[in-house]
Amino acid sequence: MITKEELRIVLQECAAAGLPEHVDDDTPIAMDSFALVWLQHLLQERHQTLLEVRNSQLTELNSLNAIYAFLTKSESRP
């Protein structure tokens, strides 16, 4: 399972996709489809972690804490 610190590093590397360069736990993140695809790619490539998000869920991914909760909830499903 990915740690919150590992996720923070990945998110900070998504600055070119429009995400903030510095990400605290509650830094507001406006996730668009480009940023989502880049985040999904980095998570899969570096941590073998799938981030499967429906369009209706995109607005839920609005901070590091929210994305981490989404990931850990997804990983605990069978």
C-alpha positions in Angstrom: 0.0 0.0 0.0 1.2 3.5 -0.8 2.1 5.8 2.1 0.8 9.3 2.4 4.4 10.6 2.0 4.8 8.6 -1.2 1.5 10.0 -2.5 2.6 13.6 -1.6 5.8 13.1 -3.7 3.8 11.9 -6.7 1.3 14.7 -6.4 4.1 17.3 -6.2 5.5 15.8 -9.4 2.2 16.4 -11.1 2.8 20.2 -10.9 3.2 20.3 -14.7 -0.4 18.9 -14.9 -1.7 21.9 -13.0 -1.4 20.6 -9.4 0.4 22.7 -6.7 4.1 22.4 -6.3 3.9 22.1 -2.5 1.1 19.8 -1.2 0.1 19.7 2.5 -2.5 17.3 3.7 -5.3 19.8 3.1 -3.9 21.9 0.3 -6.8 22.4 -2.1 -6.4 20.4 -5.3 -8.4 21.1 -8.5 -8.1 17.7 -10.2 -8.9 17.9 -13.9 -8.8 15.0 -16.4 -5.2 15.8 -17.5 -3.9 15.8 -13.9 -5.9 12.7 -13.1 -4.4 10.8 -16.1 -0.9 11.9 -15.1 -1.5 10.9 -11.4 -2.8 7.5 -12.5 0.2 6.9 -14.7 2.7 7.8 -11.9 0.9 5.7 -9.3 0.8 2.7 -11.6 4.4 3.0 -12.8 6.0 3.7 -9.4 3.8 2.0 -6.9 1.7 -0.5 -8.9 -1.3 1.3 -7.5 -4.5 1.6 -9.6 -6.5 4.8 -9.1 -9.9 4.0 -10.7 -12.1 7.1 -10.7 -15.4 7.7 -12.3 -16.1 11.2 -13.6 -18.7 11.7 -10.9 -15.9 11.1 -8.2 -13.4 13.5 -9.7 -14.5 16.4 -7.5 -14.0 14.2 -4.4 -10.2 14.2 -5.0 -9.7 17.7 -3.7 -6.8 17.3 -1.3 -4.0 14.9 -0.4 -6.1 13.5 2.5 -9.1 12.9 0.2 -7.0 11.1 -2.4 -5.2 9.0 0.2 -8.6 8.1 1.8 -9.9 7.2 -1.7 -6.9 5.0 -2.5 -6.9 3.2 0.8 -10.6 2.6 0.6 -10.2 1.2 -2.9 -7.2 -1.0 -1.9 -9.2 -2.6 0.9 -12.0 -3.7 -1.4 -11.9 -7.3 -2.5 
